[in-house]
Amino acid sequence: MKNIVKRFANVLGYHVSSIAYAQEFMPCLHQIRCFRNLGIQCVLDVGANVGQYRDFLRNSLGFSGWIHSFEPMPDNVAILRERSVRDSRWRIHNFALGDEEKTMELNVTKESDLCSFLSPLEKSIGMQIQRTAMVQTKRLDSVVQQLTDTCILGKTFLKLDTQGYDLNVLRGGARVLQEIPLVQTELSFLPIYKDMPHFVDVFNYLKQMGFDLTGMFPVSRDAQLRVREFDGIFLNGRLHSEDSDRIQPSSQ
């Protein structure tokens, strides 16, 4: 009977598998496990664009805690603020994060979710630079002091999606990282921006900070199906001992 159901699902364009199997390969199910086991109550959404990750948290993960979205582009911020009116636990911050507090030139690309402080290597239409904008950057170590009313660091998830600038954000939050239990960051295998840190650099930095990799999930591929970039989710091993806090398989 099980095989009949699987074959029928395949005909309809679906694949049937057990939750225990799927949660090893689906980022949504993996994050649900991580959030539940670590009691995550607050998310720092760095590189928010127009709120796609907020939608993922609310709609796919069922997350009801606080979300702090960081976005430097004024047009995107206007959209975020309009949307956040309907979500009382969503706050918008109009600046970028990095390893220094200063004003920087941001490359504004045709596709707004590809804007970066770095120069594009690809020639695709979406990555064509339309203009540049001067934006403010701050360090996470200084910003987090403004969030203490809604975020307990030991229950906070840090999500980074800054188009090649994640390592700078991590360096600007070295003190905060000692208290944060879970981090999601870009891991670049085939760089799409000039001087984009290689996945080894990001992995080694987080390893030095005491973080261990819990999962890697492809974000994009090239025409030959090579993975350009993964999202990596890292656990702060210094906060969670192997015996008492090991993430266990779902009982579903």
C-alpha positions in Angstrom: 0.0 0.0 0.0 2.8 2.4 0.9 4.5 1.9 -2.5 1.2 2.5 -4.3 0.8 5.8 -2.5 4.4 6.8 -3.4 3.9 6.0 -7.0 0.6 7.8 -7.2 2.2 10.9 -5.5 5.1 10.8 -8.0 2.6 10.9 -10.9 1.2 14.0 -9.4 4.6 15.6 -9.0 5.1 14.9 -5.3 7.6 12.8 -3.4 6.4 11.0 -0.2 8.9 10.3 2.6 8.8 10.0 6.3 9.2 13.0 8.5 12.3 11.4 10.1 13.9 11.3 6.7 12.7 14.6 5.3 13.8 16.6 8.3 17.4 15.8 7.5 17.1 17.5 4.1 14.4 20.2 4.4 15.6 23.4 6.0 12.1 24.2 7.4 11.8 20.9 9.3 15.4 21.2 10.5 14.8 24.7 11.9 11.6 23.7 13.6 13.6 21.0 15.5 16.4 23.5 16.3 14.0 26.2 17.5 12.0 23.8 19.6 15.1 22.2 21.2 16.8 25.5 21.9 13.6 27.4 22.9 14.2 30.2 20.4 12.1 33.3 21.2 13.7 36.0 19.1 15.1 36.2 15.5 17.6 38.8 14.2 16.9 39.0 10.5 19.9 40.6 9.0 19.4 41.5 5.3 15.6 41.5 5.4 14.9 42.9 1.9 11.1 43.2 2.0 10.3 40.6 4.7 10.5 37.3 2.9 12.3 35.6 5.8 9.7 37.0 8.2 7.0 35.3 6.1 9.0 32.0 6.2 9.2 32.2 10.0 5.5 33.0 10.5 4.0 30.8 7.8 6.4 27.8 7.5 7.9 27.5 11.0 4.9 28.8 12.9 7.2 31.1 14.9 5.3 33.6 17.0 8.2 35.3 18.8 10.0 38.6 18.2 11.6 39.4 14.8 14.1 42.2 14.4 14.7 42.9 10.7 17.7 44.9 9.5 17.6 46.5 6.1 19.5 49.6 4.8 17.6 50.4 1.6 15.0 53.1 2.1 12.6 51.7 -0.5 12.6 48.3 1.2 12.3 49.8 4.6 9.2 51.6 3.6 7.6 48.3 2.5 8.8 46.6 5.7 7.3 49.3 8.0 4.0 49.2 6.2 3.9 45.4 6.5 5.0 45.4 10.2 2.0 47.4 11.2 0.0 44.2 11.1 2.6 42.3 13.2 3.1 43.6 16.7 6.2 41.5 17.3 8.1 42.6 14.2 10.5 45.6 14.5 12.3 47.3 11.6 15.8 48.8 11.8 16.9 51.0 8.9 20.6 50.3 8.7 23.1 47.5 7.7 25.3 45.5 10.0 29.0 45.0 9.5 32.4 45.1 11.3 32.6 48.9 11.5 30.2 51.8 12.3 30.4 54.1 9.2 28.7 55.1 6.0 29.3 52.8 3.1 28.4 52.6 -0.6 25.9 49.9 -1.5 25.5 48.6 -5.0 21.8 48.7 -5.9 21.1 45.9 -8.4 18.1 45.4 -10.6 16.8 42.6 -8.3 16.6 44.2 -4.9 17.5 41.1 -3.0 20.9 41.0 -4.7 22.1 44.4 -3.5 25.6 44.2 -2.0 28.6 46.1 -0.7 30.6 43.9 -3.0 30.8 44.1 -6.8 28.9 41.4 -8.8 30.9 38.9 -10.7 28.0 37.6 -12.7 26.5 39.3 -15.8 22.9 38.3 -15.2 20.2 40.9 -15.6 19.2 40.7 -12.0 22.7 41.6 -10.8 23.2 44.6 -13.0 24.0 47.7 -10.9 21.4 50.4 -11.4 22.9 52.9 -9.0 24.7 53.2 -5.7 23.4 54.4 -2.3 25.2 55.6 0.8 23.9 53.6 3.8 24.8 53.4 7.5 26.4 50.3 9.0 26.6 49.4 12.7 28.1 46.6 14.7 25.9 43.9 16.2 27.8 44.2 19.5 26.5 47.8 19.9 23.1 47.3 18.4 22.0 44.5 20.6 21.9 46.8 23.6 18.8 48.4 22.1 17.0 45.0 21.9 17.1 43.8 25.5 13.4 44.5 26.1 12.5 41.9 23.5 15.5 39.6 23.0 17.2 37.3 25.4 20.5 36.4 23.7 20.4 32.9 25.0 17.1 32.4 23.2 18.0 34.2 20.0 18.6 33.0 16.4 20.8 35.1 14.2 20.0 34.8 10.4 22.4 36.5 7.9 21.7 37.1 4.2 23.9 40.1 3.2 25.1 39.0 -0.2 28.7 38.3 0.6 29.0 40.5 3.7 28.1 37.9 6.4 31.6 37.4 7.7 31.9 41.2 8.3 28.6 41.0 10.3 29.9 38.1 12.4 33.1 39.9 13.2 31.1 42.9 14.3 29.2 40.7 16.7 32.1 38.7 18.2 30.9 39.5 21.8 27.3 38.8 21.1 28.1 35.5 19.4 29.4 34.1 22.7 25.8 34.2 24.0 23.7 33.4 20.9 22.9 29.7 20.5 22.1 29.4 16.8 23.3 31.1 13.6 22.3 30.8 9.9 24.8 32.2 7.4 25.7 32.1 3.7 28.4 29.6 2.7 29.8 30.4 -0.8 31.2 27.7 -3.0 31.1 29.5 -6.3 31.3 33.3 -5.5 28.9 35.6 -7.3 30.5 38.8 -5.9 34.1 40.0 -6.1 36.1 39.3 -2.8 33.2 37.2 -1.4 34.5 35.1 1.5 34.8 31.4 0.7 32.8 29.0 2.8 36.0 27.8 4.4 36.7 31.3 5.8 33.2 31.6 7.3 33.2 28.0 8.6 36.6 28.5 10.3 35.6 31.7 11.9 32.5 30.2 13.4 34.4 27.1 14.5 36.9 29.4 16.3 33.9 31.0 18.0 32.7 27.6 19.3 30.0 26.9 16.7 29.3 23.5 15.1 27.5 22.9 11.8 24.1 21.3 12.2 22.9 21.5 8.6 23.7 22.8 5.0 21.0 23.5 2.5 21.5 24.5 -1.1 20.3 28.1 -2.0 21.2 28.3 -5.7 22.9 26.4 -8.5 24.5 27.3 -11.8 23.5 25.9 -15.2 25.6 22.8 -14.6 23.7 22.1 -11.3 26.8 23.0 -9.2 25.8 24.5 -5.9 26.8 28.2 -5.7 25.8 28.8 -2.2 24.5 26.9 0.9 22.7 28.2 3.9 24.6 26.8 6.9 23.0 26.5 10.4 25.4 26.5 13.3 25.0 25.6 17.0 27.0 27.3 19.7 28.7 24.2 21.2 30.0 26.2 24.1 26.5 26.8 25.4 25.1 23.4 24.8 26.9 20.2 26.0 26.8 17.2 23.8 25.0 15.0 26.4 22.3 17.3 27.7 21.4 19.3 24.6 21.9 17.0 21.6 19.1 17.6 19.1 17.2 14.4 18.9 15.2 12.9 16.0 11.6 14.0 15.8 9.1 11.6 17.4 6.5 12.4 14.8 
